[in-house]
Amino acid sequence: MNNLLIERRRDMEKKEKSSLAERLFSLSIKDILNRDLYKHQIKPIPDRFRSAEEYRRCFVPHLLEETRTELSSSFKSLSRSPVFEIHSVEIKEGSGSSSNKVYQITLKNTGTINATYQPKCGDVIALTKERPRQIDDLNPLHLAYVFFSDGDLTVFVRSARAIPSLHEYPILPYKQNGHLIRFGVFLMNTTTNIRIWNALHNEDPSSTLIQSVLQENSLASTEQCLCNRTDVASSDYARVSPVIRSATLNRSQEDAVLGCIKTRNCSHETSAKLIWGPPGTGKTKTVATLLFSLLKLKCRTVVCAPTNTAIVEVASRLLSLFKETSSSEHPTYGLGNVVLSGNRDRMGIKNNQPLLDVFLDERVVKLGHLFPPSFSGWKHRLESLINFLENTETKYERHVHELKEAERMKEETEKKKKKQEVERMKEETEKKTKQEVERMKEETEKKTTKQEVERMKEETEKKKKQEAVHITEKKKKQEAVHIPTFGEFVRKKFNASSEELKTDMVDLYTHLPKSCISSEQVKYMIAAQQALDRVRYFLQENSSKSDFNKGSFKFDCFNRLISADCLHALRLLPARFEIPDLLESKNIGAFCLQSAHIIFCTASGAAEMSAERTGSVDLLVVDEAAQLKECESVAALQLSGLRHAVLIGDELQLPAMVQSEICEKAKFGRSLFERLVLLGHNKHLLNVQYRMHPSISRFPNNEFYGGMIADAEVVQEIIYQKRFLLGNMFGSFSFINVGRGKEEFGDGHSPKNMVEVAVIAEIISNLSKVSSERRMKVNVGVISPYKGQVRAIQERVSSLPSGQLLTLNVRSVDGFQGGEEDIIIISTVRSNGNGKVGFLSNRQRANVALTRARHCLWVVGNETTLALSDSIWGKLISEARSRGCFFEAADEKNLRDAMNEALLEDVSSSFGTLSIGRNRGRGGW
């Protein structure tokens, strides 16, 4: 019996450890559409865990369900899904088990660049017989997983079902189980989910830090640790104190940075430190200062965030601090210790040079160019330039000799061609002459005289001479070889070589870590660049002059400049550096990661940071930690050597998005940050806000943060209170009641309120006019919790005259997380007599919406509905009334007219629909 149980457990473990792609391949269409498929496996995520194994395993069914839900959602929108046509399929030999073969798919080139979908790594695609429009078009279901794409027309996929191998060219549509497989349709990208899956099934995890986050009693405190009373701690503080002072942090921000540095010093405990950053409290600035301090301390740190946008923002802020304190002569020296890892396109950094200076893929290319395996690269280019400057006369003489030799060879070739051409033409002419003579002889046999034959011969000879003259003239027209002057040769050769070498020097001190290139070597490089510039300037001014030749005064000056200045500077440059042999790009990438002190990546990207590739890590910093599902943190928590983590976030703002209702109820979207807070873990509060005018911050501060947030002096100044429109209704904070609105539910079941749309459009129109009249820049944001309302507002304002000085963003609450604008207008939409507001009542969404404005916050809604909702919006209305900030939209003429017009349009639309319905009814009688 025991053996049977052990065997069953092994089978279960083997099944669970199979790849996520294989699990997807095993599902039928019915399974994917079945909301209850994993229902009985999903339990609420516990607050505490008994072991690291239990911790990792508890997220597995939830991840499967969330993946199934996303796949199911893609099935329901097939008509809008990207599609590609298949040209050919070829099985790759030795590609794996019969149930998981590798195939090379070549896409059909449709001739249009943008119309064709190009599959990317991690994509799950369905292979179909027709261009799919509905779910039935996927039957029988044939899924494939893209694991390599060349970025052109070839992809490699894994598939559980066999695809025949064809070798005809061109490939005709082929049969798969009796069906023609001709198309591939995109369903979802599983890269993030697969990385999470692999982290949850890590067979040899470094779970030291995970142990410290399982329960409240496992959370160590490093505040009173003896490690922080050592000389090392004092030395650390001395090294980072100038950084902290220059950042002008407030007391809470400074304490947060110093607390993290103290945590880093503890070598006998593991810990997770929480920094609580409410809206506008300078969280990103604090994180950037912390990272800059850790860079100074050479602390091996991995920095994660939920999204590419978030990680790029933090990296950009660190680079700004780095630039402020760098030397103007070599501002990028030291960036070799900073790495940004990820996807260039998804990060949107294609044209962002500061970020490209630390981007891993770019660095791999640069170092590959500097240290190639072949006879080229930095060492070769340096030695070549030195050799050229030492032997300019010899190089010039050789160059002239080579040009003349090339010209001589060219002339000989031309002579041979000319001779061959003359012989050919002679033969052709003689042949034609003979034929002509024979023809004429036959025609005029009796009439032909000796004089006529002589005349024909003369004409033939004349044609020969003309053709010979033509060939001679053609030869003369060919350009003679240009022999450059000595000055021209030196300038051209020097400019090309010196520019390449200067680029090499910048790349060296930008991309090599400080351990491989000293500050003294960088100074030599700067001196060499300056020396090269002096030579370039001298040649620019003198090389084209007639007296720049051997023995002349200018030539002697040039030689002295070269010998005493340039060559001396170049010979001081190192030809070699203390780096390993970098033969392949993966080795260069590993070298960059292992040499870095700060590594930026997304949370899922941390799964790529294996011990072999990245080395040991001292500290983990997670920004926007409250927006990260806890299972997404697992890969980062298992980094090799990791003992301490710093989580920065605010659990009172929006959490991670979860698509599955079952998973959402089971707390799958909860973050590690929030769970640790629930366990009573201490969190350090950043308690000064720099964004909102006090009249805006007052309500969210009291409602969400217990009044613990102070307003910075800058937002309390009179100049910070701005009036963009006339009237008390448009002060810093107001609730604008639109009592005559009507909520409507469209095809997408997302409500909209066209009366509120009209009011908001009128306000924006007025703002646009004022900004143009006053020549004043205004940034306006319109927020609504509902996508239907967002679309309706976007459509309405698109027809308004666009002012060049007014910037408008209309987005959902999720789209505004982390953003801010001068003016925020909130459209609450709901308008009914029973107080039903749906997810508008969500406190986290309300917190985000109410804390995006800098100078003005105007909330547009139905007082009756919101007051009856027993939600935070009822409290907001009460406060607005008590502060004299409650206004009726109908009291303002322009808004009243806009409302009436919207109501009239609604009545007209309803009447038209009713009339059509009646006419149809009569027609049916």
Buried (B, 14 or more C-beta within 10 A) or exposed (E): EEEEEEEEEEEEEEEBEBBBBBBBBEBEBEBBBBEEBBEEEBEEBEEBBEEBEEBBBBBBBBBBBBBBBBBBBBBEEBEEBBBBBBBBBBBEEEEEEEEBBBBBBBBBEEEEEEEBBBBBBBBBBBBBBEBBEEBEBBEBBBBBBBBEBEEEBBBBBBBBBBBEBBEEEEBEBBEBEEBEBBBBBBBBBBBBBBBBBBBBBBEEBBBBBBBBBBEEEBBBEBEEBEBBEEEEBEEBBEBBEEBBEEBEBBEBBBBBBBBBBBBBBBEEBBBBBBBBBBBBBBBBBBBBBBBBBBBBBBBBBBBBBBBBBBBBBBBBBBBEBBEEEBEEEBBBBBBBBBBBBBBBEBBEBEEBEBBBBBBBBBBBBBBBBBBBEEEEBBBEBBEBBBEBBEEBEEBBEEBBEEBEEEBEEEEEEEEEEBEEBBEEBEEEBEEEBEEEBEEBEEEEEEEBEEEEEEEBEEEBEEBBEEBBEEBEEEEEEEEEEEEBBBBBBBBEBBBEBBEEBBBBBBBBBBBBBBEBBEEEBBBBBBBBBEBBEEBBEBBEEBBEEEEBBEEBEBBEEBBEBBEEBBBEBBEBBBEEBEBEEBEEEEBBBBBBBBBBBBBBBBBBBBBBBEBEEBBEBBBBBBBBBBBBBBBBBBBBBBBBBBBBBBBBBBBBBBBBEBBBEBBBEBBBBBBBBBBBBEBEBEBBBBBBBBBBBBBBBBBBBBBBBEEEBBBBEEBEEEEBBBEBBEEEBBBBBBBBBBBBBBBBEEEEEBBBBBBBBBBBBBBBBBBBBBBBEEEBEBBBBBBBBBBBBBBBBBEBBEEBEEBEBBBBBBBBBEBBBBEBBBBBBBBBBBBBEEBEBEEBBBEBBBBBBBBBBBBBBBBBBBBBBBBBBEBBBBBBBEBBEEBEBBBBBBEBEEBBEBBBEBBEEBEEEEEEEEEEEEEEEEEEE
